[in-house]
Amino acid sequence: MATRHQARTAVVGLLYAYDLGNENIAKFSDEILEEDKIRNKQRDFSHSLFDGTIQNLEMLDTEIEKHLSDWDYESIGRVEKAILRLGAYEILVAKTDRAIIINEAVELAKSLADEKSPQFINGVLDAIGK
């Protein structure tokens, strides 16, 4: 059975594809989640995260942008944006414990993004959560 971390990793991939312009990615999400062996409760969890993030995208982007000190939002990498959007959604909308979400986002950044990303994502999500 997949873990919540694996579910979040898959959601970052879906958000990344969505950001690349594949707005129909939701139609294929079940197939993608199945490939990653994300089933049952974790599949439902993944769908709720993806759908909730997409439904709140404008508000999330505004919140993220407010907490960028020396960064231009458009210059942030797409993987980092996907992780930030998911983290911001879980903190602001889903009301998941901030410490858990920041830890998850940092771990996602370590495995999916470049070496400076974990610290950057930690700082932005920490500011959003305050």
Contact map, one row per residue, 1 for C-alpha under 8 A:
1110000000000000000000000000000000001110000000000000000000000000000000000000000000000000000000000000000000000000000000000000000000
1111011000000000000000000000000000001110010000000000000000000000000000000000000000000000000000000000000000000000000000000000000000
1111111000000000000000000000000000000000010000000000000000000000000000000000000000000000000000000000000000000000000000000000000000
0111111100000000000000000000000000000000010010000000000000000000000000000000000000000000000000000000000000000000000000000000000000
0011111110000000000000000000000000000000000000000000000000000000000000000000000000000000000000000000000100000000000000000000000000
0111111111000000000000000000000000000100000000000000000000000000000000000000000000000000000000000000000000000000000000000000000000
0111111111100000000000000000000000000100011011000000000000000000000000000000000000000000000000000000000000000000000000000000000000
0001111111110000000000000000000000000000000001001000000000000000000000000000000000000000000000000000000000000000000000000000000000
0000111111111000000000000000000000000000000000000000000000000000000000000000000000000000000000000000000000010000000000000000000000
0000011111111100000000000000000110010000000001000000000000000000000000000000000000000000000000000000000000000000000000000000000000
0000001111111110000000000000000000000000000001001100000000000000000000000000000000000100000000000000000000000000000000000000000000
0000000111111111000000000000000000000000000000000000000000000000000000000000001001100100000000000000000000000000000000000000000000
0000000011111111100000000000000000000000000000000000000000000000000000000000000001000000000000000000000000000000000000000000000000
0000000001111111110000001100100000000000000000000100000000000000000000000000000000000000000000000000000000000000000000000000000000
0000000000111111111000000000000000000000000000000100000000000000000000000000000001000000000000000000000000000000000000000000000000
0000000000011111111100000000000000000000000000000000000000000000000000000000011011000000000000000000000000000000000000000000000000
0000000000001111111111101000000000000000000000000000000000000000000000000000000000000000000000000000000000000000000000000000000000
0000000000000111111111111000000000000000000000000000000000000000000000000000000000000000000000000000000000000000000000000000000000
0000000000000011111111100000000000000000000000000000000000000000000000000000010001000000000000000000000000000000000000000000000000
0000000000000001111111000000000000000000000000000000000000000000000000000000010000000000000000000000000000000000000000000000000000
0000000000000000111111100000000000000000000000000000000000000000000000000000000000000000000000000000000000000000000000000000000000
0000000000000000111111111000000000000000000000000000000000000000000000000000000000000000000000000000000000000000000000000000000000
0000000000000000111011111100000000000000000000000000000000000000000000000000000000000000000000000000000000000000000000000000000000
0000000000000000010001111111000000000000000000000000000000000000000000000000000000000000000000000000000000000000000000000000000000
0000000000000100110001111111100000000000000000000000000000000000000000000000000000000000000000000000000000000000000000000000000000
0000000000000100000000111111110000000000000000000000000000000000000000000000000000000000000000000000000000000000000000000000000000
0000000000000000000000011111110000000000000000000000000000000000000000000000000000000000000000000000000000000000000000000000000000
0000000000000000000000011111111100000000000000000000000000000000000000000000000000000000000000000000000000000000000000000000000000
0000000000000100000000001111111110000000000000000000000000000000000000000000000000000000000000000000000000000000000000000000000000
0000000000000000000000000111111111000000001000000000000000000000000000000000000000000000000000000000000000000000000000000000000000
0000000000000000000000000001111111100000000000000000000000000000000000000000000000000000000000000000000000000000000000000000000000
0000000001000000000000000001111111110000000000000000000000000000000000000000000000000000000000000000000000000000000000000000000000
0000000001000000000000000000111111111110001000000000000000000000000000000000000000000000000000000000000000000000000000000000000000
0000000000000000000000000000011111111110000000000000000000000000000000000000000000000000000000000000000000000000000000000000000000
0000000000000000000000000000001111111100000000000000000000000000000000000000000000000000000000000000000000000000000000000000000000
0000000001000000000000000000000111111100000000000000000000000000000000000000000000000000000000000000000000000000000000000000000000
1100000000000000000000000000000011111110000000000000000000000000000000000000000000000000000000000000000000000000000000000000000000
1100011000000000000000000000000011111111011000000000000000000000000000000000000000000000000000000000000000000000000000000000000000
1100000000000000000000000000000011001111111100000000000000000000000000000000000000000000000000000000000000000000000000000000000000
0000000000000000000000000000000000000111111100000000000000000000000000000000000000000000000000000000000000000000000000000000000000
0000000000000000000000000000000000000011111110000000000000000000000000000000000000000000000000000000000000000000000000000000000000
0111001000000000000000000000000000000111111111000000000000000000000000000000000000000000000000000000000000000000000000000000000000
0000001000000000000000000000010010000111111111100000000000000000000000000000000000000000000000000000000000000000000000000000000000
0000000000000000000000000000000000000011111111110000000000000000000000000000000000000000000000000000000000000000000000000000000000
0001001000000000000000000000000000000000111111111000000000000000000000000000000000000000000000000000000000000000000000000000000000
0000001101100000000000000000000000000000011111111100000000000000000000000000000000000000000000000000000000000000000000000000000000
0000000000000000000000000000000000000000001111111110000000000000000000000000000000000000000000000000000000000000000000000000000000
0000000000000000000000000000000000000000000111111111000000000000000000000000000000000000000000000000000000000000000000000000000000
0000000100100000000000000000000000000000000011111111100000000000000000000000000000000100110000000000000000000000000000000000000000
0000000000100110000000000000000000000000000001111111110000000000000000000000000000000100000000000000000000000000000000000000000000
0000000000000000000000000000000000000000000000111111111000000000000000000000000000000000000000000000000000000000000000000000000000
0000000000000000000000000000000000000000000000011111111100000000000000000000000000000000100000000000000000000000000000000000000000
0000000000000000000000000000000000000000000000001111111110010000000000000000000000001100100000000000000000000000000000000000000000
0000000000000000000000000000000000000000000000000111111110000000000000000000000000000000000000000000000000000000000000000000000000
0000000000000000000000000000000000000000000000000011111110000000000000000000000000000000000000000000000000000000000000000000000000
0000000000000000000000000000000000000000000000000001111111110000000000000000000000000000100000000000000000000000000000000000000000
0000000000000000000000000000000000000000000000000000111111111000000000000000000000001000000000000000000000000000000000000000000000
0000000000000000000000000000000000000000000000000000000111111100000000000000000000000000000000000000000000000000000000000000000000
0000000000000000000000000000000000000000000000000000000111111110000000000000000000000000000000000000000000000000000000000000000000
0000000000000000000000000000000000000000000000000000100111111111000000000000000000001001100000000000000000000000000000000000000000
0000000000000000000000000000000000000000000000000000000011111111100000000000000000001000000000000000000000000000000000000000000000
0000000000000000000000000000000000000000000000000000000001111111110000000000000000000000000000000000000000000000000000000000000000
0000000000000000000000000000000000000000000000000000000000111111111000000000000000000001000000000000000000000000000000000000000100
0000000000000000000000000000000000000000000000000000000000011111111100000000000000011001000000000000000000000000000000000001100100
0000000000000000000000000000000000000000000000000000000000001111111100001000000000000000000000000000000000000000000000000000000000
0000000000000000000000000000000000000000000000000000000000000111111100000000000000000000000000000000000000000000000000000000000000
0000000000000000000000000000000000000000000000000000000000000011111110000000000000000000000000000000000000000000000000000001001100
0000000000000000000000000000000000000000000000000000000000000001111111111000000000000000000000000000000000000000000000000001000000
0000000000000000000000000000000000000000000000000000000000000000001111100000000000000000000000000000000000000000000000000000000000
0000000000000000000000000000000000000000000000000000000000000000000111110000000000000000000000000000000000000000000000000000000000
0000000000000000000000000000000000000000000000000000000000000000000111111011000000000000000000000000000000000000000000000000000000
0000000000000000000000000000000000000000000000000000000000000000000101111111000000000000000000000000000000000000000000000000000000
0000000000000000000000000000000000000000000000000000000000000000100100111111000000000000000000000000000000000000000000000000000000
0000000000000000000000000000000000000000000000000000000000000000000000011111000000000000000000000000000000000000000000000000000000
0000000000000000000000000000000000000000000000000000000000000000000000111111100000000000000000000000000000000000000000000000000000
0000000000000000000000000000000000000000000000000000000000000000000000111111110110000000000000000000000000000000000000000000000000
0000000000000000000000000000000000000000000000000000000000000000000000000011111110000000000000000000000000000000000000000000000000
0000000000000001001100000000000000000000000000000000000000000000000000000001111111000000000000000000000000000000000000000000000000
0000000000010001000000000000000000000000000000000000000000000000000000000000111111100000000000000000000000000001100000000000000000
0000000000000000000000000000000000000000000000000000000000000000000000000001111111110000000000000000000000001000100010001000000000
0000000000000001000000000000000000000000000000000000000000000000000000000001111111111000000000000000000000000000000000000000000000
0000000000011011001000000000000000000000000000000000000000000000000000000000011111111100000000000000000000000000000000000000000000
0000000000010000000000000000000000000000000000000000000000000000000000000000001111111110000000000000000010011000000000001000000000
0000000000000000000000000000000000000000000000000000000000000001000000000000000111111111000000000000000010000000000000001001100000
0000000000000000000000000000000000000000000000000000100010011001000000000000000011111111100000000000000000000000000000000000000000
0000000000110000000000000000000000000000000000001100100000000000000000000000000001111111110000000000000000000000000000000000000000
0000000000000000000000000000000000000000000000000000000000000000000000000000000000111111111000000000110010000000000000000000100000
0000000000000000000000000000000000000000000000000000000000010011000000000000000000011111111110000000000000000000000000000000100100
0000000000000000000000000000000000000000000000001001100100010000000000000000000000001111111111000000000000000000000000000000000000
0000000000000000000000000000000000000000000000001000000000000000000000000000000000000111111111110000100000000000000000000000000000
0000000000000000000000000000000000000000000000000000000000000000000000000000000000000011111111111100100000000000000000000000000110
0000000000000000000000000000000000000000000000000000000000000000000000000000000000000001111111100000000000000000000000000000000010
0000000000000000000000000000000000000000000000000000000000000000000000000000000000000001111111100000000000000000000000000000000000
0000000000000000000000000000000000000000000000000000000000000000000000000000000000000000111111110000000000000000000000000000000000
0000000000000000000000000000000000000000000000000000000000000000000000000000000000000000011111111100000000000000000000000000000000
0000000000000000000000000000000000000000000000000000000000000000000000000000000000000000011001111101100000000000000000000000000000
0000000000000000000000000000000000000000000000000000000000000000000000000000000000000000001000111111100000000000000000000000000000
0000000000000000000000000000000000000000000000000000000000000000000000000000000000000000001000111111110000000000000000000000010010
0000000000000000000000000000000000000000000000000000000000000000000000000000000000000000000000001111111000000000000000000000000000
0000000000000000000000000000000000000000000000000000000000000000000000000000000000000000000000011111111100000000000000000000000000
0000000000000000000000000000000000000000000000000000000000000000000000000000000000000010011000011111111110000000000000000000000000
0000000000000000000000000000000000000000000000000000000000000000000000000000000000000010000000000111111111000000000000001100110000
0000000000000000000000000000000000000000000000000000000000000000000000000000000000000000000000000011111111100000000000000100000000
0000100000000000000000000000000000000000000000000000000000000000000000000000000000000000000000000001111111110000000000000000000000
0000000000000000000000000000000000000000000000000000000000000000000000000000000000110010000000000000111111111000000001001100000000
0000000000000000000000000000000000000000000000000000000000000000000000000000000000000000000000000000011111111100000011101100000000
0000000000000000000000000000000000000000000000000000000000000000000000000000000000000000000000000000001111111110000001000000000000
0000000010000000000000000000000000000000000000000000000000000000000000000000000000100000000000000000000111111111100000000000000000
0000000000000000000000000000000000000000000000000000000000000000000000000000000100100000000000000000000011111111110011001000000000
0000000000000000000000000000000000000000000000000000000000000000000000000000000000000000000000000000000001111111111011000000000000
0000000000000000000000000000000000000000000000000000000000000000000000000000000000000000000000000000000000111111100000000000000000
0000000000000000000000000000000000000000000000000000000000000000000000000000001000000000000000000000000000011111110000000000000000
0000000000000000000000000000000000000000000000000000000000000000000000000000001100000000000000000000000000011111111011000000000000
0000000000000000000000000000000000000000000000000000000000000000000000000000000000000000000000000000000000001101111110000000000000
0000000000000000000000000000000000000000000000000000000000000000000000000000000000000000000000000000000000000100111111000000000000
0000000000000000000000000000000000000000000000000000000000000000000000000000000000000000000000000000000000000000011111110000000000
0000000000000000000000000000000000000000000000000000000000000000000000000000000100000000000000000000000001001100111111111000000000
0000000000000000000000000000000000000000000000000000000000000000000000000000000000000000000000000000000011101100101111111100000000
0000000000000000000000000000000000000000000000000000000000000000000000000000000000000000000000000000000001000000000111111110000000
0000000000000000000000000000000000000000000000000000000000000000000000000000000000000000000000000000000000000000000111111111000000
0000000000000000000000000000000000000000000000000000000000000000000000000000000100110000000000000000010011001000000011111111100000
0000000000000000000000000000000000000000000000000000000000000000000000000000000000000000000000000000011011000000000001111111110000
0000000000000000000000000000000000000000000000000000000000000000000000000000000000000000000000000000000000000000000000111111111000
0000000000000000000000000000000000000000000000000000000000000001001100000000000000010000000000000000000000000000000000011111111100
0000000000000000000000000000000000000000000000000000000000000001000000000000000000010011000000000000010000000000000000001111111110
0000000000000000000000000000000000000000000000000000000000000000000000000000000000000000000000000100010000000000000000000111111111
0000000000000000000000000000000000000000000000000000000000000000001000000000000000000000000000000000000000000000000000000011111111
0000000000000000000000000000000000000000000000000000000000000011001000000000000000000001001000000000000000000000000000000001111111
0000000000000000000000000000000000000000000000000000000000000000000000000000000000000000001100000100000000000000000000000000111111
0000000000000000000000000000000000000000000000000000000000000000000000000000000000000000000000000000000000000000000000000000011111
